[in-house]
Amino acid sequence: MDESENKAFITGRSIAVFLITGLLFFAVTMPFRHFFHVVSMTELRPASAFNPVLGLIFNWPAVLGCAFGNLVADIMSGYDTVSCILGFLVQVVYGSVPFLIWRRFGGDVRLNTAANVWRYMWIVSVDSAVTALLVSAVMHTAGNDADYLMTASMIFLNNFVFSMTIGIFIVLAFIRKTLSRKGETFSLNERLILIFLIMAVFSAVMMAWTAFGDYSGDDTERLYFVDRVYAHIAIDILLFCLISLFFVRYAERNITIPMEKLAEAAEDYISAGRSGEPDYKMVIERCGRYIGSYGEAGKLAEVFCDMSVNLEKYIDNLTKATAEKERIDTELNLAREIQVDMLPHNFPEFSMRSAFEIYASMDTAKEVGGDFYDFYIIDDSHIGITIADVADKGVPAALFMIMSKTYLKSRALTGETPGEILTNVNNQLCEGNDKQMFVTVWMAVLDLATGKLTAGNAGHEYPIISKNNKGFRLYKDRHDFVLGGMEDTEYKEYEMILSPGDVVFVYTDGVTEATDGKGEMYGTERLLQALNGSCAEAPEKIITDVRDDISRFVGEAVRYDDMTMLAMIYKGPGAESTIGHREAEPPPKAIEAGTLILEATMENWDAVMRFLECELQKAGCSARGKTSIEIAAEEIYTNIVKYAYPDDAGTVTISLSLHEGTGDGPGYVRIVFTDEGIPYDPLSREAPDITLPAEERTSGGLGIHMIRNMVDRVHYEYIDGHNVLTMENKTL
């Protein structure tokens, strides 16, 4: 809207107010002038409330409108010209005085405090008195023979009474409409004032109703009678309002106003919290002024201040805890990725030609878990298979899982039988096992040429075998004690002959102990039904069918245990010699004996293991020393793959050298890892306390902590744009 349109709108509104107030004044005045005459030039005048009240609300347009309405009424009543003109001027004064005085004090016309009600009362009192004197003077000038003082008194009381009874309700109605446009309502203090004003007006109306029943007599008698009635009404209103104002003033100092301010402060605090950060200092500033006040308001203010301070501390602590939790969750998720990457996933490549097919899956209940599976080539005609379950969850179980997996594989690659492997690894795990952790293991070595499966069971679940296409059945093998539970335990092994088409299915207890919403476990029987109900001819499809069946059974229930499965189908001899061909693939480029250069990918870890096995065997390293070095080397290599080249693949150089001992001291092996990746010193991290729960543990440093405990010495340098990490370990 441009400036000219805005001015036109204001002018139109002013004209509308002028016409409406003039018609309203005239319409109310004429009936009372005809039926309720008191003296020759005045009457009962309810319209006298319009001038001051509408003037307060609409200013000059309403003042002039009421004065014009009175002028028309005077002309139609036959008053002389002088009286009409003087009456018009008196009405202008009567309507303009209140809003001019109120404007001087400032603020909106709103009866929301005792002070504003008192201001309204004395303004209309002064206005009524001034108007009464002016009207009496006009009447005296016009030659009216009524008693001057009695007439002035009647006009004063008339104006005051109707300004208090009718005028207050007009003001409240206007305020209500204005608040509705803003979506607001009367304040608590305003509602309390409204109650007392209604009671005051009601008592005045009842008094007028009973008094005007005897209205009769000539002008003088009527004047006296009306004065007396008006006086009683005015006194009633005045006393009632004054007493009420004292109470309202007390209430707004100790109850209503403090409660409103406290509510506003609380609302602003909440709004600030929704849009950003809540400001507790604002609450203290606005509510603190009421602390110590009499009554409940003071106590409530104190509670608000304490609440905001405590809430601020809580939010600060929650923010820090959330950030820390997110950081821990991120590292745990990364640890889970590393853990999963450590498990073999090269199912198609590993299942050579027609000798066998294998597939496995692992689903952890937490970010990291204790279950694992493994399969690996031992020699030209033998493969190793392992499935295990550490009796714990989270990071401690993951660390114990890494040690167990590495020990088991390292022993298997030396050509030991499953019984020997379990016996030796048990002793390794028992050493320094202060936390008394243990792991259940089922492992087997399969001769691809003959189909002979040699297996051992360290407290693990029974395997499930399908032989000669006669369906899956539990194979209740011999159970020995868990690994890590008791030192020097001797583990036995057993043998079976697999025919082409036979299937071996092994799993952890998370499969059979999967629980639905009613607390019922999946169980071995359901597992056998799912396996026998699957028509799959591939290991991957067998495991997929079992997982789908478990998911249907569990539904939305929370899973509390890791769930790992491995399935292998033996297809008979004929391709077993190709394993030797894979082993004989051209090795990665070597600069010299004892040095290996290759692309830093997890797929190349098997090549690194073969390199280390060969070089450590040449160095005469003990089996225990080889195991420690291989575990540490795997962690270092994994870190290089993950962190040195996060975006693009790069190369890593691994150099191994043997150093003779001095005197009677043993010799040692030095392995140097060199890469051109992002500079980072992993040894700068503090060692974590793995005995603490995940939410209390300082994140990071777990892998380096393990390396430090596996080898005798580890050292990092950044030289000419290269990360160089050196580890040394005794050959004994």
ABEGO torsion letter per residue (X at the ends): XBAAAAAAAAAAAAAAAAAAAAAAAAAAAAAAAAABBABAABBBBAAAAAAAAAAAAAEAAAAAAAAAAAAAAAAAAGBBAAAAAAAAAAAAAAAAAAAAAAAAAEEBBBBABAAAAAAAAAAAAAAAAAAAAAAAAAAAAAGBABBAAAAAAAAAAAAAAAAAAAAAAAAAAAAAAAAAAAGBBBBAAAAAAAAAAAAAAAAAAAAAAAAAAABBEBAAAAAAAAAAAAAAAAAAAAAAAAAAAAAAAAAAAAAAAAAAAAAAAAAAAAAAAAABBBBAAAAAAAAAAABGBBEAAAAAAAAAAAAAAAAAAAAAAAAAAAAAAAAAAAAAAAAAAAAAAABBABAAAABBEAABBBBBBBBBABABBABBBBBBBABAABBBBBBBBBBBBEAAAAAAAAAAAAAAAAAAAAGBBAAAAAAAAAAAAABGBAAGBBBBBBBBBBBAAAGBBBBBBBGBBBBBBBBGGAEBBBBBBBBBBBBGABBGBBBBBBBBBBBBGBBBBBBBAAAAABBBAAGBBAEAAAAAAAAAABABABAAAAAAAAAAAAAAAAEABBBABBBBBBBBBBAEBGAAAAAAAAAABBBBBBABBGBBBBBBBAAAAAAAAAAAAAAAAAAGBBAAAAAAAAAAAAAAAAAAAAAABAABBBBBBBBBBBBBBBEABBBBBBBBBBBABBBBBAAABBBBBAABBAAABBBEGAAAAAAAAABABBBBBBBGGBBBBBBBBBAX
